[in-house]
Amino acid sequence: MSRFWSDVVHRLTPYVPGEQTERPDVVKLNTNENPYGPSPRVLEALRENIGDALRLYPDPVSANLRKAIARRFDVTPAHVFVGNGSDEVLAHTFRALLTHRAPVLFPDVTYSFYPVYCRLFGTSYKQIALNARFEIDIDDYLQDNGGIIFPNPNAPTGLALDTTQIERLLNANTESVVVVDEAYVDFGCKSVVPLVHHHPHLLVTHTLSKSYALAGLRVGYAIGHPDLIDGLERVKDSFNSYPVDRLAQTAAVAAIEDVEYLAESCRRIVDSRERMARDLHGLGFEVLPSKANFLLVRHPGHGAGNLSASLRERGVIVRHFGKPERIAAYLRISVGTEAQCALLLDALREILE
């Protein structure tokens, strides 16, 4: 380790992103990317906006994008914050809204960036164990806290809470911010964005990386009471006043406005997810009932690490976390195209036989 590092850097254990590969012969089912690509309107908007204007800084407040998001969710632009991917939005959220005396609460099996942010910003935290069925139990969060955050659907389990459960948490926990990370909400879960009108301590975060197939452009946003948004803006403008570039803003507007394309893309993924779940179950896998664009599965007769390695030998990449221990026996498999899912299943049949 470098002797020039700060004490904070010495203590960090960074987030490990999913493997990226440029090999065209690989079936890549490890990072929950949308296999169908963005709306044609996005590509058209990008082509029309590549020109001399790129020498100018982008709009620092992403006004047009905030208006498009506001129209989509029936809120005002003052309810919307935009950032360079939802990871940046979440980072600003931890700094602005979740760093207090009491610990922030989140599940023990969840998005592994949460504890990374806590260690980076010196935020105390407490991980709440999922129940035996890998579900979030709202009652476990009714304790002293400096904020609560969880994905819905949760990742990497894919399990979701219904709106009634989340509203019960909001009614019982009114003295700290509740953040619902809806990265995968479009794949079969109901958004709680409408609740921001009645709960000023609710912040909902979204990404355009999953359902909108724009992981390569890095756009995310949050919706909440204007007081919460103002806190995020203060942190953003103390860090980077121009986080979302011109092309990303333009593409994001086109994506959000093409509601029909989004619905069709998600429908195809959900259909493939349900079919893949049935096929995996038929091969002897235990499959969690996912509402996301991935499945968390395990085979009682085969170790997850060995299965992952054997799949890789056959040109299929899936995600094996290894930690935390509770999911060490599981694989997370992204939903691909019908052809990719078929290749996955063929490879698994060969391995299991």
N, C-alpha and C positions, 0 to 999 in steps of 0.2 A: 504493500500500500504506500502511496506517496506521502512523504513527510510534509508536503505542502497542503494537503487536504485539511478542510475545517473539521472540527470535532463532529459536526452533524453528518458529514459525508462518511466519516469512519464508521458511524453507527448505522448507516442505511443498508437495507437489503432491497435493491431495486425490484420493481415489477418485471417479470419475464414475459414478453409478448409471444404470441404463437409464431411458430416457424413460418417464414416466407420462402418460397422457392420459385425460380423462373423456369423450372423444367416443364416442358409442355406435356410430357408423358406421365405426369403424376396426377392422381386424383386427390385434390387438396380439400380435405374435409376437417380442418383443424382450427379455423379461425372465424367461423360463423359468418363468412361473407355471402352475399346474395349471388347465386350462380347465374342469374338472368340479366344482370347489367342494369344500368340506369335507363330512365325514360328517354326516348328519342328526342323529346323536347329539351332535355338537358344537353345533349350533344349539339343540337342546333343552336342553343343559347351560347354555348362555349365558342362555337365557330364564329358566331356573329360578334362576339366581344373580344376576339383576339385582334389587337391593333395598337395604334399609337397611345391609346389611353392607359396602357399598362405602365407607362412611365410615371403615372400619377399614383399617389397613395390611394388606397380604397377608402370608402366611407367608414370612419372610425366607429360609428354607431350602427352600421348595417341597417339603415332605416327601411329600405325596400324589403329586405328579408324579414325584418321584425313585423312589418305590416302584413306580409304574406302569412306568416305564422299566426299573427293575431286574427286574421280573417278565417284561417283554417280552424281555430279553436275557440272562436267567439270570445276573445279577450281584447284588450287594447295593447298597442305597442309598448306601453309603459309596464305591462305585465311580462315582457319578453326580454331575455338576455341571450346573446349569441356569442359563441366562442369557437376556437379552433379545435373542433372535435369535442365530444361530450367529456373526454378525459380532462381537458382544460377547464371546462365548465365545472366539473366536479372538484378539481383542484381549487378553483376560486371559491367554491362553496365551502370546502373544509376551512379555508383561511378566513372567509368572511363571516360564516354563520355557524360553524360547528366547533370552533376552538374556544372552549369555556372552562370553568373550574371543574364541573362535573364531566364524566367521560361520555363520549359519543358512543352510541350503541349500534351494532350491526351484527348480522349472523356470523357464526363460525365457519360456515361453508357458503361463500358468496364471492363477489368480484374481488379479486385479491389486490386491487389497487387501493382499496379503502385503508387497510393498515399501513400501506406504503405512504399514503398522504399523511396519516397521523404521525408517523415517525418523522417525516420531512418537516412538518409544521409544529412539532412538539405538542400534538393534540393527544390528550389522554383518551383511551378507548377501552371498551369492554365488549368482547365477543359473546353473543348469546347463542347457545347451542340450538340447532334445529332439532325438532322432535324425532322420534324413532322412524317416522315416515319421510324425513327430510323436509318437513313443512315448517314455515315460520308460525310461531304461536304468539299472537298479539299480547296475550296476558304476560308473557315473559318480558315485555318491554315496558310494562307499567311500573317503573322504578325511577329513581333519581337519575337524571341524565342531562348532558349538555347538547343533546340533539340525537336524532335517530335517522339512519339511512339504510335502505335495502333496495335491491332491484325487484321489480315486479313485471314479468316473471323473474324469479331469482335465477342467477347464474352461478354455477354451472348446472343446477338441478333442473331448471325449466319449469318448476312448479310456481303457481300463481295464487295470490290472494284475491278474493273478490272485493268489490268496492265497499260492501257493507263492513267487512273486517277492517279495512283501512280507515273508513270513517269512524269506526268505534275507537281506533287508536287515536285519531285526531281529536275526538271529543274528550278522551281521557288524558291526553298529553297536550296541554295548551301552553305550557310555559317554555317550550323549546321548539326548534324547527324540526319538522319531519320532512325528509327528502325521499321521494319515490323515484328511483332510477328506472325509467321505462324504455330502456334500450331495445327491448324485444316485444314491446306491447302490441305491435301491429300483427303479430302472428297468432292471435287467438285470445287476447286478453283485453279487457275494457280499461281505457285510460281514466285516471282520476283527475285529469286537468279540470273538469267542471267544478270540482270541489274547491278550487282556489278562490272562487267567489265567496265562499262561506267560511274559509279557514285561512286566515292571514299568515299562519305559521307553516303552510304547506308549500313546498317547492317541488316541481316535477321536472325531471331532466329527460331530454330526448337526444337521439343521434340520427344522422342521415347515413351512417355507415352500414346499417343492417338492412332494413326493409327498403330503403331508397337506393341501395347499391352504390353509395358514394363514399366508400371507405377511403378511396384514394384522394379525396378532396378535403377531408377533415372539417366537418361542420357539425356542431352540436348546439343545443339551446336549452334554456330553462324557462319555465313559466311559473309565476308566483305573484304574490302581492307586490306592488311597486316598491314598498319599503325594502323587501328582500332583494329585488332587482337592483335597487340603488346601492345596496351593500356590495353586490357583485361587481357593479360598474366601478365603484371606488377602488376595489382591489385590482380589477382589470387595468384601469388607467394608471395604476401605480406599478404595473408590470409590463404591459404591452398595449399601446393605444390602438394598434392596427392588427388585431389577431386574425381576421378573416379577409383573405385577399379578394380582389375584384372578381376573378373568375369563379371562385367558390361561392361568393354571394349570389352571382347571377345564376349559376347552376342550381343552387339550393332553392331559389325562388321558382325556377322552372319545375324542379322535382316536386315541390310541395303543391304546386298548382295542378299537377297532373294526377288527380285523385283516382281516375279510372285505371291508369297504369299501375299505381301502387296496389290497388285492390286486386288486380289480376295477378300481379307478381306474387303477392302474399298468398293468394288462393292456391297457386301452383305449389308453393313451398309447403303449405299446410297439408295439401293432398299427399305430397311425397312423404312428409313427416309421418302421417298416419299409416301410410302403406309400409314405410320402412319399419315403423314400430311393430306392426303385425308380423312382418317377415323376420325381424330379429327375435321376436318372441317365439316364433316357430323354430328358430335355431337354438332355443334353450336359454336365451338371454333374459335377464330381468331388466325391464325398461320402465323408467320413471315417466309418468304421464305429462309430457312437456307441452307448454304453451308457447314455446320459443321456436327458433329455427335450428334447433339441435336436440339431440337426445343424450341423456346420461344413462349408460347401460353397463351391466356386468354379467359375466358368465360364471356360474358357480363352479364349473370344472376347469376353467382356464384363467391364469393370472392376466391382469390388464396389461402389465408391462410386456409380457411375452406376446400377447395378442397384437399390441401396438407395433412391436418389432417385426412380427411376422407379416402384418399388413404392409409395413414399409417395404419389406423385401419384395412385395408384390405390387409396389407402386401406389399404395394408398396411405395417405397421412391422416391420422386422427390425433386427438389430444389426450394424453395421459398425464395427469397432474402429479400423482405420487403423494402430494401433500395438499391439504391436511389428511391425516391418516384415515378419516372417515370415508374419503372418496378414493383412496389408493387402489381399490379393487375395481374402479369404474373407468370407462372410457367416455369422453364426450365426443360425439360425432355430429358434425354439421350436416345439414340437409343440402344435398347437391341437386343437380338435374336428375331426371329419371335415369339417364344413362350412367351417371356417376354412382347413383344409389345401387344400380344393378351390378356395377363392377365391384363395389364394396361387398355386396352380398355374395357374389361369386367367390371373391377372395376369402371371405369368412367360411363359406361352405368347404372350400378346399383345405383351410387350416383346421377346421373342426373335424374333418374326416380323417 
